[in-house]
Amino acid sequence: MGVVKITPHNRRCWVKNNDNQPWISPLKKIPTVLTPIVRAQEKHYGQILNPTRWWGRFPFLFWLVAFFVGFLERRGSGITPTVRALVMTRVSQQCDCAFCIDANSLRLAERSGSLDKVMSVQNWQAAECFDAQERAALAYADGMTATPPRIDDSLKTELKSHFNEKAITELTALIAFQNLSARFNAALDIPSQGLCVPETAVKRKGAPRV
């Protein structure tokens, strides 16, 4: 099977409808110091990402967050791009974050080259499209996102069979970061913005299928 190119016209992802209105108003004007971040978002997504209008109240803190996630998403990461997107999508679902589900579903679709894994993350335990390493990472994402975290000995053993100690430490940092991001967005009711169109919307609008 060839690689599927994900475009604005063929995205069909599992997303959460967010009917809540943000109870803290978004910034109408983004601080100039965040211009590089805004330009990068507009280049990749064609628009400013919604959380920027809330994080923008603390530009220095937002830059620190951007540098943190930028390092975790670097080319030389010990975790593959697809596994990173998988755990970020799963944590987004567990935290019920509308924006994060939207953005990370798109990221997963782009990296995996299809929509199979995007549509299966919600019920990953029963899905057949994930390999053993991906399943271990997804289980770790679930365990870490629980309150309190629940990481049993069998999961620790499984993780060590797929990742070295440095990679596990990095995976832990990534999952912890996504919890921060998802909980920030969910608590403030930051909405999704149509980055990954729901399956029902595709059927309704008659968009081309992959």
C-alpha positions in Angstrom: 0.0 0.0 0.0 1.4 3.4 -0.9 1.6 6.3 1.5 -1.6 8.3 1.8 -1.2 12.0 1.7 -3.3 13.7 4.4 -4.9 16.9 3.0 -7.6 19.3 4.3 -10.0 17.4 2.0 -9.5 13.9 3.1 -9.0 14.1 6.9 -11.5 11.9 8.7 -10.5 11.6 12.3 -12.1 10.9 15.7 -12.7 14.2 17.4 -14.6 15.5 20.4 -17.3 18.0 19.8 -16.9 20.8 22.3 -20.1 22.7 22.9 -18.8 24.6 25.9 -17.8 28.3 25.5 -14.4 29.3 26.9 -15.0 31.0 30.3 -11.7 32.9 30.0 -11.6 35.1 27.0 -9.0 34.5 24.3 -6.5 37.2 23.3 -7.6 39.1 20.2 -4.0 40.4 19.6 -1.1 38.1 20.0 2.0 39.7 21.6 4.7 40.6 19.1 7.3 38.5 20.9 5.3 35.4 19.8 5.5 36.2 16.1 7.9 33.4 15.2 5.6 30.8 16.8 2.5 32.3 15.1 4.3 32.3 11.7 5.3 28.6 12.1 1.7 27.7 13.0 0.3 29.6 10.0 2.8 27.9 7.7 2.0 24.4 8.9 -1.7 24.6 9.8 -2.8 27.7 7.8 -4.0 29.4 11.0 -3.1 30.4 14.5 -3.7 27.5 16.9 -6.3 28.3 19.5 -4.2 27.7 22.7 -1.8 30.5 21.6 -4.6 33.0 22.4 -4.6 31.8 26.1 -0.9 31.0 26.6 -0.2 34.3 25.0 -1.0 36.1 28.2 2.4 34.8 29.5 4.7 34.9 26.4 7.9 33.9 28.3 6.2 30.8 29.7 4.7 30.0 26.3 8.2 30.1 24.8 9.5 27.7 27.5 6.6 25.3 26.7 7.4 25.6 23.0 11.1 24.9 23.5 10.1 21.9 25.7 7.8 20.3 23.2 10.2 21.2 20.4 13.0 19.2 22.0 10.7 16.2 22.6 9.7 16.4 18.9 13.3 16.7 17.6 14.6 14.6 14.7 17.0 12.8 17.0 14.4 11.7 19.5 14.7 8.2 20.9 10.9 7.7 20.2 9.6 7.4 16.7 7.4 10.1 15.3 4.4 7.8 15.0 4.7 6.5 18.6 5.0 10.1 19.8 1.8 11.0 18.0 0.0 7.9 19.3 0.6 8.6 22.9 -0.2 12.3 22.5 -3.5 11.4 20.8 -4.3 8.9 23.5 -3.6 11.3 26.4 -5.7 13.9 24.6 -8.7 11.5 24.6 -8.2 10.5 28.2 -8.1 14.1 29.3 -11.2 14.9 27.1 -9.4 17.8 25.4 -11.2 18.9 22.3 -8.4 20.9 20.8 -5.7 18.3 21.6 -7.7 15.5 20.1 -8.2 17.6 16.9 -4.5 18.6 16.6 -2.9 15.3 17.6 -5.2 13.2 15.4 -4.0 15.2 12.5 -0.4 14.7 13.6 -0.9 11.0 13.8 -2.6 10.8 10.4 0.2 12.7 8.8 2.9 10.5 10.4 1.3 7.1 10.0 0.3 7.9 6.4 -3.3 6.7 6.8 -6.3 7.1 9.1 -6.4 3.5 10.4 -4.5 4.2 13.6 -6.3 7.5 14.2 -9.7 5.8 14.1 -8.4 3.0 16.4 -6.7 4.8 19.2 -9.8 5.2 21.3 -10.2 1.4 21.5 -6.6 0.5 21.0 -6.7 -2.6 23.2 -9.0 -4.4 20.7 -7.4 -3.0 17.5 -5.1 -5.0 15.3 -3.2 -2.1 13.6 -0.7 -1.5 16.4 2.5 -3.4 16.9 3.9 -4.5 20.2 6.0 -1.4 20.8 3.0 0.9 20.0 0.8 -1.1 22.4 3.3 -0.8 25.2 3.5 2.9 24.7 -0.3 3.3 24.6 -0.6 1.3 27.8 2.0 3.5 29.4 0.1 6.6 28.3 -3.1 5.2 29.9 -1.2 4.3 33.1 0.5 7.6 33.5 -2.6 9.6 32.8 -4.6 7.8 35.5 -4.8 9.5 38.9 -2.7 8.4 40.6 -0.5 6.9 37.9 -0.8 3.1 37.6 2.3 1.4 36.2 2.4 -2.3 37.2 5.4 -4.6 37.0 4.2 -6.3 33.8 4.0 -3.0 32.0 7.5 -2.0 33.2 8.8 -5.3 31.9 7.0 -4.8 28.5 8.3 -1.3 28.2 11.9 -2.4 28.8 11.6 -5.0 26.1 10.9 -2.3 23.5 12.7 0.8 24.8 16.0 1.5 26.6 16.1 3.5 29.8 16.9 6.8 28.1 13.9 6.3 25.7 11.6 5.4 28.5 12.6 8.6 30.4 11.9 10.6 27.2 8.6 8.8 26.6 7.6 9.6 30.2 8.5 13.3 29.7 6.4 13.4 26.5 3.3 11.8 28.2 3.7 14.2 31.1 3.9 17.2 28.8 0.8 16.1 26.9 -1.1 15.8 30.2 -0.1 19.4 31.0 -1.2 20.6 27.6 -4.4 18.7 27.5 -5.5 19.6 31.0 -4.7 23.3 30.4 -6.8 23.3 27.3 -9.6 21.2 28.7 -9.9 23.2 31.9 -10.2 26.5 29.9 -12.7 24.9 27.4 -10.3 25.8 24.5 -12.2 24.6 21.4 -11.0 22.5 18.5 -10.7 24.2 15.2 -11.4 21.7 12.4 -7.8 20.5 11.9 -9.1 17.0 11.6 -12.6 16.7 10.3 -15.0 14.1 12.0 -16.1 11.1 10.0 -19.7 12.3 10.3 -18.8 15.6 8.8 -17.2 14.0 5.8 -20.2 11.9 5.1 -22.5 15.0 5.5 -20.4 17.2 3.2 -19.5 14.6 0.7 -15.8 15.1 1.0 -13.5 12.7 -1.0 -12.6 9.6 0.9 -9.0 8.3 1.2 
